[in-house]
Amino acid sequence: MPISNARSRERVARNFIKTYGRAQFRRLLEALAHSESGQAVAEEFGVSRERVRQWKNTFGTVITMYQVHPEVDRILNERRPPPKSGAGLEQAG
């Protein structure tokens, strides 16, 4: 990562804190981390959705991942007793 990008991010973060305060900066980062809608965040901070999008791109990275639901994972990890010998087998005859 180029140093100029890091410095730019620091400058924007410091400007945000100077304008809105540290608690609101935490609140913004929490909202972005929880994927709150840009419109809702914009309304909360009195800015445009575009400004929220710019903050989002400046302060972090969106990572998309697939996470299996716990109940599905439980099914995968169920331990079933082994079938009894001869169970389910047809006898030749």
N, C-alpha and C positions, 0 to 999 in steps of 0.2 A: 504494500500500500504506500503510495507516495506520501511524503511528509506533508505536502501542501493540503492534501485531502484531510489528513488527521487534524491539522491546524484549523482548517475551515470548519470541521465538525465541532472542534472545541470552541471556536469563536461563536458559532451559531448557538451552541448549548449555553455558553456564558451570557449571550445576549438574551436568550429565552429566560434564564434565571433572573437576570437584571430586570426584565419587563414583568414577568409573571410570578417570580419567586421559586424557591427550591421545592416547596411542597407541590406546587402546580406542575413543576417539571417531572417530579415523581409520578404525579397523577397522569400526565400525558404519556409517559413511558408505559405505565400500567395499562392505560387504555389501548395503546398501540399493541402491546404484548398480548392483550386479550381480544384483539381483532374487533374492537368496537367500531361502529360505522364512522366513516369520515365525516358524515353529516352531523352525527351526534357530537363528535369531538369538536368539530368546527363551531357548533352552536354553543357548546360549553365554554370555549375559549374566545368566542366572538371574532372568529376569523373565517376565511373561505375554506372549502374542502380542498382546494388546490394548495393552500398553505399547509394544511394538515398532511397532505400527500408529500410535500417537500420535507416537512419535519420527519415524517416516517422514513423517507429515503436517506435523510441525513443522519438520523440517530441510531439506525440499526438495519438489519437485514431480515427480510421475510424468508422463512424456511418452511416449505411445505413437506409434510410427511404423512405416511399412512400408519395409523395406529389401530390395532385390532381391539375391539370392544372387550372388556374384561370377561363378560359372560361367554363370549366366543372362545377366548383364550382358555377359560376354565374347561370348556368341552374338549379342546385339544389336549389338555393335560390330565384329563380324567384317567384314572387307572381302572381298567376293567379286568376282572378275573379272566384268566385264560379259559377257553372253552374246554369242557370235559372231553376226555378222549372218546372218540367215536361219535360225539354229538354233532349232529348236522350232516353226518356222512351217510350216504346211501349204501346199503349193503348189497353186494353183488349176489345175484342169486339165481 
